[in-house]
Amino acid sequence: MNDPLHRFVEAWSRVPGIGTRLAERMGLFFLGQSVEYCRRLADALIHLREQTHICQVCGNFSDGEVCAICEDETRDRSVICVVETPLDITYIEATKKFHGLYHVLGGVISPLHGITPSKLRIEELVARVEQGKVEEIFFATSPTTEGDATAQYVRERLAGYGLRFTVLARGVPIGVFLPQTGTQSLSEAIVSREEMK
């Protein structure tokens, strides 16, 4: 394998979901394309990184300081859906069943991986609740031990604010992350969300 192709494969194989073989096939595909095509792709990648920011309110991806969802006055501001990553918002929005706001934690509590509550955006959520407009916290964290423990920790942190706490109905199988859940199953789990026990 020549050096530029080797460097390409090494770089792309670090992307989640792209292993060495897929990176090799991608490299060979791009070698068969025009320099202009490759340049447009490279520019799009750079533009994506330079022009995408984190919403200062919820932690979602945004092209400005505040994302379109947080700016949308038609959203139900009494409900905040707590998710792990901005990608989770994409899947929930695709269902068209949730009309509240979001809060991205940035992961789940995982002592084995060195992720403690202080490394997540929990205090930012507390600050939003303290503004007094929130009535319900809806947890859409992954139905895993870490996801459930994180939701429980956040619930305990928000105890005393008189909030309603809900979770996805268990139409989402245990251990399955939102990206692996079908839109129909996720829609039903949102509409039928349950009181957190």
N, C-alpha and C positions, 0 to 999 in steps of 0.2 A: 504494500500500500504506500503510495507516495506521501510525502510529508504534509502538504496542504489537506489532502483527504483524511489523513490520520488525525490532524488537529481538528478538522470538522467533526469527525466521528467522536473524538474524545469530548468535545464541547457539547454536542447534541445528545450524547448518550447519558449525560447528567440530568437531562430534562425528564421529569416524571412521565412514565409511560413510553419513553423512547429508549430502547436498549441499543446495544452495539449493532445488531443486525439491521434494525430499522434505520439507525443513523447512517449506516453504510449505504443502504438503498436510497436514502434521501440524498446523500452526497453524490452518488452516481446519477441520480435524476437531475440534480442541479448542474452537474458537469455537462449534461446534454442540453441545457437551456442557454439562452443568450446572456451575455454579461448584463445587458439592460434589465432583463427579468430578475436576475439575481440582485442587482443593485436596488431595484424597486422593493424587493422583499427585505433586503437589509435595511433600507430606509424606513420601511413600515415597522420593523422590529425596533429600531432606534426611536422612531416617533412614538410608538406605543409606550416605551419606557420613559421617555422624556416628558410626555404630555399626560401621563396618568398619575394622579395623586390619590391620597387617602382622604376621604371625607372627614373633616374635623369634628363632625357631629357623631356619625355612626360607625366610621371605619370602613365604609364601602369604597370601592374604586370610584374615582370621579375625575372629570376633566377640569374641575375647578376646586375651590376650597370646600364647597358643600355639594353633595351629590344631588341628582335630580329628584330622587325619592324624598330626601329630607326637605327639599325646597317645595315639593308638591303640597299645596294647601288643601287638596281634596283628600289626602291620606288621613286615616283615623289616628290622631295623635295620642289617644288614650291607651293604645296597645303597642308594645314594643316586642318584636320577635328577636330573640337572642340566638345568634348563629355562630359557628366557629370561623368561617371564612367568607370573603365576598362572593366566592363561587356558589355558596349555599343560597345566597340571595337570588342569584340567577335562576336556580332551580325552583325556588318558591314562587318567584315572580312569574315563571312560565305557567304555573297552575292557574293564575288569575283568581285565586281564592283568598288571598290575604291582602288587606288594604290598609294595614297599619304601617308603622315605622320599623326599622331594624336597628340592631346593635351587633357589631362584629367583635367577638372576643379576641380573635387572633389565635385560636387554638383551644385546647382543653388542658385541664390540670393533669400533669403526668410526671410525678416525681422521678420515675425511672428515666425519663428523658430530660430531666432538669427543668421542667416547666411548672413553676409555682404560681399561685394566684397573682403575685405581684408582677408577673411577666405578661399577664393578660389584661385586657381593657375592662376590668371589673369596676374600678373606681370611677371611670368615665360614665359607666352605666348608672352608678349610684348618684353621680352629679346630675344626670338627666332626670332621674326619679325625683330628686330633691327639688326640681323646678315645679313639682306639684300637679302636672297635667296627666301623668301616667296612672292608669287604673289596673292594667293587666300586663304581666310579663309572660310571654309565650315562648317556651324553650323549644327550639328546633335543632338541638345538638344531636350528634350521632347517638343512636341507641346502643352505646357500648358502655363498659364499666367507667371509662374516663369521661365520656360525655354525660352520663347520668351523675357521676360524682361532681362534675363541674356545675351542672344545673343545680344540684343540691347545695353546693357551696354558695352559689350566687343567691339562691333563695334565702339561705340563712343570713347572708350579708344584707339582704333587703328586708329582713323581718322587721316589723315595727312601722312600716310605711303604709299598711292597710291595703296591700296589693292582692290581686287575684293572680295565682300562678297556674299556668296550664302547660301541657306538653302535647306533642304530636300523639294522636291516637296510635295504638300499636299495630296499625296496618303496615307500618314500616318495620320490616323484620329486624330482630336484634342483631347487632353487629354490622348492619348495612348502612353505609354512608349515603347522604342525600343524593350525590351524583349517580349512585347505583339504583336509586328508587325510580320506578316508572312514574310518569306525570300523573296518571290516574290514581295510583296508590297514594302518592304524596298529596294530591288534591283531597282525597277522602280523609287522610290523616290530619290535614289542616282544618277542614270543615268540622270534623268530629273530635277536635282536640279535647283533651280531658283535664280535669283538675289534677294538679300535681299532688301526689300522696306523700 
